[in-house]
Amino acid sequence: MSLLDTGIPAVVLRIDRNPFHHGTLGAVRSLGRAGVEVHVVADCAGSPVRRSRYARRIHPPPAPGATAEEILAVLRRVAAEVGRPAVLIPMDDATAIAAARLRADLAPSYLLPALPATLPERVADKAELATLCAAAGVPHPRTLLPDSPGRAAEDAGRLGLPLVAKWSRPWLLPPGSGLRSTQLVHSPRQARELHARTAEAGSPLLLQSYLPPGEDRDWFFHGYADRSGTVRAGGSGRKRLSWPRGAGLTAVGHWTPNSEVCALAERLTSELGYRGVLDLDFRRCGTTGRYHLLDFNPRPGAQFRLFADSAGLDVVRALHLDLTGRAVTEGEAVAGRSFVVENYAPFAALRSAPAGRELAWYADDDRAPGRAMWALWARHVSGRLRQRLAPPAGPVPAPRPELRGAAPVPDGPGGPGVPAVSAAPGGPGTPGTPGVSGTPASSASSAAAVSPASPAFLTGYPAAPAAPTSPATPASPTSLTDNEKASS
């Protein structure tokens, strides 16, 4: 018999169009296995999620960048089709922010945690988070908020290079702009040029001290703050492998007890009066040993299923239990349990795990999403290969008339009679330059350039900096996007 109230369905909501968002599948499986009817409001047309046996129905989502009113209209339509109150589970920052603001309008069709309407927006805002951490005494990288392009260049000198540049509210970035939520900056000029695009980005630019990655430095915390404010379920985990390396989402994570990380998470949650699911990213400073909070995601992280305890409780089940008035009964922590995203870490998926392991896509009781993922991933990788191997586009020079008595033109790489031409740095398709809209800028030495299959949606702190190619032509900054965290 299920501990959950199977008479109350769940609605999993996501605007982000990333087809490889395994956290959505994790939520569908977690509740579906407990007998809960699960509806998915997300773009699953090209996603393995739609193949899950536990997804009762897929509903069309709001468009990316939808307003709160548009999200409300979609959720009201879904509520009419579901026909009874449901637990709402936002899976990205944009929908978590909208759901908190719309809580009164969504009742009684949807059950949501009771918290200040603007709190999810405040913790997801990168600039506001720095202020909240300072007030709560939680370590956070030194952050400056320049008010002009010139000041941005000056602040870059104050912080030291390289540094991290972030847009305060990444969910407002316009699609197709080429702007990334987080990137590594190597020069004052880059900081100045980024700040000049503030109006286009839709939120302020902030500059942050860079904490280099390293062994045993990247940690995360997942939990559920119940109606009393007590943090239940979840725990602290260590990121053993990220994609790309040192920079992105968790490809291999281990449940590793860390009292300091847990204490910081509970202190901040208590100070803020936060309620609901939370996903925090920390990086330990190699010099001081202190854990610095990098991100606060007001929703489930993509790897939340790592923290399924001995009783099968995870943060999504804790949310459903609490909002339906049932006791949140916890089991024993399963220290050493691992979580592997097999398309990013295929060899790790083949290794045994003594304390148990869960794969993001494959499951014995739900095999279709795993098969669909590999087919989709193969197309994704081949598309990236074609993109990288395609010759750079450029104008074809007009043939020059042959002059009588002139010396013959030496043959170049373009063929007989075509002279060799030095490629101009920074042209379309040149390594280190964003040559395709929607593709992260890369550098020959950056972790993101290791494989042509680098995902377009990445989370986390930037990787180690690439050295400038020359004083006049600095290497392009490493660019990453925060996936709601699919990112993380």
C-alpha positions in Angstrom: 0.0 0.0 0.0 1.4 3.4 -1.0 2.2 5.9 1.7 1.1 8.7 -0.7 -2.4 9.8 -1.3 -3.0 8.2 -4.7 -6.3 10.1 -5.0 -4.5 13.4 -5.5 -2.6 13.6 -8.9 0.5 15.6 -9.6 1.2 18.0 -12.4 4.9 18.3 -13.4 5.5 21.7 -15.1 8.5 22.9 -17.2 8.9 25.6 -19.8 12.6 24.9 -20.6 12.7 23.1 -23.9 15.7 20.9 -23.1 14.8 17.3 -24.3 17.5 15.8 -22.1 16.1 17.1 -18.8 16.3 13.9 -16.8 14.9 15.5 -13.7 11.5 15.6 -15.3 11.6 11.9 -15.9 12.8 11.4 -12.3 9.7 13.2 -10.9 7.4 11.3 -13.2 8.8 7.9 -12.1 9.1 8.8 -8.4 5.4 9.6 -8.1 4.1 7.2 -10.7 5.8 4.2 -9.0 3.9 5.2 -5.8 0.6 5.0 -7.6 0.1 8.7 -8.2 -1.4 9.9 -11.5 1.2 12.1 -13.1 0.4 14.8 -15.8 3.3 16.5 -17.6 3.0 20.0 -18.8 6.2 20.3 -20.9 7.5 20.2 -24.5 8.0 16.4 -24.7 7.6 16.0 -28.5 11.3 15.1 -28.9 12.0 14.0 -25.4 12.2 10.5 -23.9 10.0 11.6 -21.1 6.9 11.1 -23.2 7.7 7.4 -23.5 7.5 6.7 -19.8 4.8 4.3 -18.7 4.3 6.5 -15.6 3.2 9.6 -17.5 -0.5 9.6 -17.6 -0.8 12.5 -20.1 1.4 15.1 -21.8 -0.1 18.6 -22.0 1.2 21.4 -24.2 3.3 23.8 -22.1 3.4 27.6 -22.1 5.8 29.1 -24.6 9.4 30.0 -23.5 9.3 33.4 -22.0 5.6 33.2 -21.3 4.1 35.8 -18.9 2.6 34.9 -15.6 -0.9 35.4 -17.1 -0.1 33.0 -20.0 1.2 30.4 -17.5 -1.9 30.8 -15.4 -4.1 30.3 -18.5 -2.3 27.0 -19.4 -2.5 25.7 -15.8 -6.2 26.5 -15.6 -6.8 24.6 -18.8 -4.9 21.6 -17.5 -6.8 21.7 -14.2 -10.1 21.5 -16.0 -8.8 18.4 -17.9 -7.4 16.8 -14.7 -10.7 17.4 -13.0 -9.6 17.5 -9.3 -7.0 19.3 -7.1 -3.4 18.3 -7.9 0.1 18.9 -6.5 2.0 21.2 -8.7 5.7 20.5 -9.2 7.6 23.2 -11.1 10.9 21.9 -12.6 12.6 25.1 -13.7 13.2 28.5 -12.2 10.8 30.3 -14.5 7.8 28.1 -13.5 8.8 28.0 -9.8 8.8 31.8 -9.7 5.5 32.1 -11.6 3.8 29.4 -9.4 4.8 31.2 -6.2 3.4 34.5 -7.5 0.2 32.8 -8.7 -0.4 30.6 -5.7 -3.6 32.4 -4.7 -4.9 32.3 -8.3 -4.1 28.7 -8.7 -6.0 27.6 -5.5 -7.9 25.3 -5.0 -7.0 23.6 -8.3 -3.3 23.2 -7.3 -1.5 22.5 -4.0 1.6 24.5 -3.4 3.9 25.3 -0.4 3.0 28.4 1.6 5.9 30.9 1.3 6.3 34.5 0.5 5.2 35.1 -3.1 8.5 36.8 -4.2 10.9 34.5 -2.3 11.7 32.0 -5.2 12.4 35.0 -7.4 14.7 36.5 -4.8 16.8 33.4 -4.3 17.0 32.6 -8.1 18.2 36.2 -8.7 22.0 36.0 -8.7 22.5 39.5 -7.4 19.8 39.2 -4.7 21.3 35.9 -3.6 24.6 37.6 -2.8 22.7 40.0 -0.5 20.7 37.2 1.2 23.9 35.2 1.8 25.6 38.2 3.4 22.6 38.8 5.7 22.5 35.1 6.7 26.2 34.7 7.2 26.5 32.1 4.4 29.8 32.4 2.4 29.3 33.6 -1.2 31.9 34.6 -3.8 32.7 38.3 -3.7 30.1 40.0 -6.0 30.1 43.4 -7.6 27.2 45.0 -9.5 28.6 47.6 -12.0 26.3 50.4 -13.1 28.0 51.2 -16.4 30.3 49.6 -19.0 33.2 51.7 -17.7 32.6 50.6 -14.2 32.4 47.0 -15.3 35.9 47.3 -16.7 37.1 48.9 -13.4 35.4 46.2 -11.3 37.1 43.5 -13.4 40.4 44.9 -12.2 39.3 45.0 -8.6 38.2 41.4 -8.6 41.1 40.0 -10.5 41.1 38.0 -13.7 39.7 35.6 -14.7 36.3 36.4 -13.1 32.7 35.2 -13.5 30.1 37.3 -15.2 26.4 36.4 -14.6 23.1 37.9 -15.7 21.1 38.5 -12.5 17.9 36.9 -13.9 18.9 34.3 -16.4 15.3 33.2 -17.1 14.7 36.6 -18.8 17.5 36.2 -21.4 15.9 36.3 -24.9 16.2 33.2 -27.0 18.6 33.5 -29.9 20.5 36.4 -28.4 23.7 34.4 -27.9 23.8 35.7 -24.3 24.7 33.1 -21.7 23.6 33.2 -18.1 27.2 32.6 -16.8 30.5 33.0 -18.5 34.2 33.3 -17.7 35.7 36.7 -18.4 39.4 37.2 -19.2 39.8 41.0 -19.7 38.2 44.3 -18.7 37.3 44.8 -22.3 35.1 41.7 -22.2 33.4 42.9 -19.0 32.7 46.3 -20.7 31.3 44.7 -23.8 29.0 42.4 -21.8 27.6 45.3 -19.7 26.8 47.2 -22.9 24.2 44.5 -23.6 22.3 44.9 -20.3 19.2 46.3 -22.0 19.1 43.3 -24.3 19.6 40.8 -21.4 16.7 42.2 -19.4 18.5 42.1 -16.1 21.7 43.6 -14.5 25.1 42.1 -15.0 27.1 41.1 -12.0 30.8 40.2 -11.7 32.0 37.6 -9.3 35.3 36.3 -8.0 36.3 33.0 -9.6 36.7 29.9 -7.4 38.7 27.4 -9.5 37.3 23.8 -9.6 39.3 20.9 -8.2 39.1 17.5 -6.6 36.4 17.3 -3.9 35.4 21.0 -4.3 31.9 20.7 -5.9 29.0 19.9 -3.7 25.2 20.1 -3.7 22.4 19.9 -1.3 18.8 18.9 -1.9 16.0 19.0 0.6 12.4 19.8 1.3 11.4 22.4 3.8 8.0 21.3 5.2 5.2 23.5 6.5 7.0 24.0 9.8 10.3 24.9 8.1 12.0 21.7 9.0 14.2 20.4 6.2 13.3 16.8 5.4 14.5 14.2 2.9 17.4 14.9 0.6 21.0 15.4 1.9 24.4 16.5 0.8 26.1 15.1 -2.3 29.5 15.3 -4.0 29.8 16.0 -7.7 32.3 13.3 -8.9 32.0 14.1 -12.6 30.4 17.0 -14.4 29.6 17.7 -18.0 31.6 19.5 -19.2 34.3 18.7 -16.8 34.6 21.1 -13.9 31.8 23.3 -15.3 28.4 21.8 -15.8 25.6 19.5 -14.6 26.2 16.5 -12.4 27.0 13.5 -14.6 28.1 11.3 -11.6 27.1 12.2 -8.0 27.6 10.4 -4.7 25.5 10.8 -1.6 28.2 11.9 0.8 27.3 13.2 4.3 28.8 16.7 4.9 27.7 18.3 8.2 29.0 21.7 7.1 27.1 21.8 3.8 23.9 20.7 5.6 24.3 23.3 8.3 24.7 26.1 5.8 21.7 24.9 3.8 19.5 24.7 6.9 20.7 28.1 8.2 19.8 29.9 5.0 16.4 28.1 4.7 15.6 29.1 8.3 16.7 32.7 7.9 14.6 33.1 4.7 11.5 31.3 5.9 11.7 29.1 2.8 9.1 26.3 2.2 9.3 23.7 -0.5 11.9 21.9 -2.5 15.4 23.4 -2.8 18.5 22.6 -4.7 21.8 24.4 -3.7 25.2 24.3 -5.4 28.4 24.9 -3.3 32.0 25.1 -4.2 34.8 24.8 -1.6 37.5 27.3 -1.8 40.9 25.6 -2.2 42.6 28.3 -0.2 40.3 28.8 2.8 38.4 25.5 2.8 35.1 27.3 3.2 32.0 26.3 1.2 30.6 29.1 -0.9 27.0 29.0 -2.1 26.9 29.5 -5.9 23.2 28.9 -6.7 19.9 28.5 -5.0 17.3 26.8 -7.2 13.8 26.9 -5.8 12.7 23.6 -7.3 14.0 20.0 -7.6 17.4 19.6 -9.0 17.9 17.2 -12.0 19.7 14.6 -9.8 17.3 14.7 -6.9 16.7 10.9 -7.2 20.2 10.4 -5.8 18.7 11.1 -2.3 16.1 8.3 -2.3 16.5 6.9 1.3 15.9 3.4 2.7 12.2 4.1 2.8 12.1 5.3 -0.8 11.5 8.9 0.3 12.9 11.7 -2.0 12.2 15.4 -2.1 9.3 15.1 -4.6 7.6 12.4 -2.6 8.1 14.5 0.5 6.4 17.5 -1.2 3.4 15.3 -2.2 3.1 13.9 1.3 3.3 17.2 3.1 0.9 19.1 0.8 -1.7 16.3 1.0 -1.6 16.3 4.9 0.3 13.1 5.3 3.3 12.4 7.6 6.7 12.7 6.0 8.3 9.6 7.3 12.0 9.4 6.6 14.2 6.3 6.3 17.9 5.9 6.7 20.3 7.8 4.6 22.0 5.6 2.0 25.5 7.1 2.1 27.6 6.2 -0.9 24.6 5.8 -3.2 25.4 7.1 -6.7 23.5 8.7 -9.5 24.7 8.5 -13.1 23.5 10.3 -16.2 24.5 7.7 -18.7 24.7 9.8 -21.9 27.2 12.1 -20.2 29.1 9.3 -18.3 28.6 6.0 -20.2 31.5 4.2 -18.6 30.4 5.1 -15.1 27.0 3.6 -15.9 28.7 0.3 -16.5 30.5 0.2 -13.1 28.9 -1.4 -10.1 28.1 0.7 -7.0 28.3 -1.1 -3.7 25.8 1.2 -2.0 23.4 1.2 -4.9 23.1 3.3 -8.0 20.3 4.9 -10.1 20.6 5.8 -13.7 18.9 8.9 -15.0 17.3 7.3 -18.1 17.4 3.5 -17.9 15.1 1.6 -15.5 14.1 -2.0 -15.4 10.5 -1.1 -14.9 10.4 1.7 -17.5 12.8 0.8 -20.3 11.3 2.8 -23.2 12.7 6.2 -22.1 16.3 4.8 -22.0 16.0 3.4 -25.5 14.5 6.6 -26.8 17.3 8.6 -25.1 20.1 6.8 -26.9 18.4 7.3 -30.3 17.9 11.0 -29.6 21.5 11.3 -28.2 22.9 9.7 -31.4 21.1 12.3 -33.5 22.3 15.1 -31.2 25.9 14.0 -31.4 25.9 13.5 -35.2 24.3 16.9 -35.6 27.1 18.5 -33.5 29.7 16.6 -35.5 28.3 17.9 -38.8 28.2 21.4 -37.4 31.8 21.3 -36.3 33.2 19.6 -39.4 31.3 21.9 -41.8 33.7 24.3 -43.7 33.4 27.9 -42.6 31.0 29.9 -44.6 32.4 32.9 -46.4 32.2 34.8 -49.6 33.6 33.2 -52.7 36.1 35.6 -54.4 35.4 36.5 -58.0 37.8 35.1 -60.5 40.6 37.4 -61.5 41.2 38.0 -65.2 44.5 36.5 -66.3 46.9 39.2 -67.4 49.2 38.7 -70.4 52.8 38.4 -69.3 52.0 38.2 -65.6 53.6 35.6 -63.4 51.5 32.6 -62.8 49.5 32.5 -59.5 50.8 29.8 -57.2 48.3 27.1 -56.4 46.8 27.4 -52.9 44.6 25.1 -50.8 41.6 26.2 -52.6 42.7 24.7 -55.9 44.7 25.6 -59.0 45.1 29.3 -59.5 43.7 30.2 -56.1 46.2 31.8 -53.8 46.7 30.8 -50.2 44.9 33.2 -47.9 45.5 33.5 -44.2 42.3 33.0 -42.2 41.3 36.1 -40.3 40.9 35.4 -36.6 37.4 35.4 -35.2 35.6 34.6 -38.4 32.5 32.4 -38.5 33.3 28.8 -37.5 36.7 29.7 -36.1 37.5 27.9 -32.8 36.9 30.2 -29.9 34.2 32.1 -31.6 30.4 31.6 -31.3 29.7 30.8 -34.9 26.3 29.3 -34.6 23.3 30.9 -32.9 22.3 28.9 -29.8 25.7 27.1 -29.5 27.9 28.0 -26.5 31.1 29.8 -27.4 34.1 27.5 -27.0 37.8 27.6 -26.6 40.3 25.0 -27.8 41.4 24.4 -24.2 38.1 24.7 -22.5 36.3 21.7 -21.1 33.2 22.5 -23.3 35.3 21.9 -26.4 36.3 18.3 -25.4 33.4 16.8 -27.3 31.1 17.9 -30.2 28.2 16.6 -28.1 28.4 19.3 -25.5 24.9 20.0 -24.4 23.4 23.4 -25.1 21.9 23.5 -21.5 24.6 23.4 -18.9 24.8 24.3 -15.3 27.3 25.2 -12.7 30.4 27.3 -12.4 32.7 27.9 -15.4 35.7 25.7 -16.0 39.3 26.6 -15.7 40.1 29.6 -17.9 41.7 29.4 -21.4 44.7 31.5 -22.0 44.3 34.4 -24.5 45.6 33.6 -27.9 47.3 37.0 -28.1 47.2 40.4 -26.4 45.1 41.7 -29.3 42.8 38.7 -29.7 41.7 37.2 -26.3 40.2 33.8 -26.4 36.4 33.7 -26.2 35.1 33.3 -22.7 33.8 30.0 -21.6 30.0 30.3 -21.9 27.5 28.2 -19.9 23.8 28.4 -19.3 22.0 27.6 -16.1 19.5 24.9 -16.6 16.9 25.0 -14.2 19.5 23.5 -13.6 18.5 21.2 -15.6 21.4 22.6 -14.8 22.4 20.9 -11.7 
